[in-house]
Amino acid sequence: MSEIDIQDALERLKQEFIDTSAEKLDKIVGIIDQLYRGSDNDRGADFVEFQRDIHSLKGSAGTYGFGSVSLIAHRLEDYIETTRQLTSENLLDVQKYIDRIREILEGRDEIAPERLSGILDSLPTSGPAQTASTAEENVVALLVMAKGVQRKLVTTDLSNNGFELAYADHPLEAFRLAVSLKPNLIITSLEFDNLSGLELAKALRGVDAMSEIPVILLTSHAVEGMSEALPPYSRAIHKDSHFAAKLTDTLQDLGFSTTSKN
């Protein structure tokens, strides 16, 4: 197959992705509308389908050159996870995410980084008013751990302290997301298969834009003697019965204002 034939094939695949995605977005908008009007007789099943379509967009968009769509879909998943219950106002926020994704796909080409940055800044966020910093901009914490009780507990604590949250299930995904989001803080489990949270922290120190982002490592093991192994701007916390208080103290030590009571 010639180079021209390959390019034509790639363009056809890209167009098929755009067309398929438009159909998914239409279906999602329909679900949002039904949920908003309270006319959804199978709310649970439709919401699961909605989440599945968003996850599919997040996973496939980058393959077809739409990294911005993948990132916005990821942020939408974060918004939904952080929001404890989707009210009518929340559903309108979700619609704004969908509108931005549609606009990009209808343009048929990836957008410039500066436009993506503006879109991300304009997207709705969940949680209380920001108190994690005296600055007016949002303070973003990237939480790197598998879904479960521990992730929910940390999410609640960070949300109550005004952080906007993004999530990654494992360090490799977190590295890619951190480069795009440039969060103010990263909190990661230490123990992972293949790549540990400590290795993630060290890898981030090798990227100029990430070199001074604070990293908190959570572990079920004792942290005594770990300080020498930690890269700069990193802290380790033992997940014991005093974990919440330790997390608050560590956030304050790193310069973040908190509202939690020890």
Order of alpha helices (4+ residues) and beta strands (2+ residues): alpha-alpha-alpha-alpha-alpha-beta-alpha-beta-alpha-beta-alpha-beta-beta-alpha
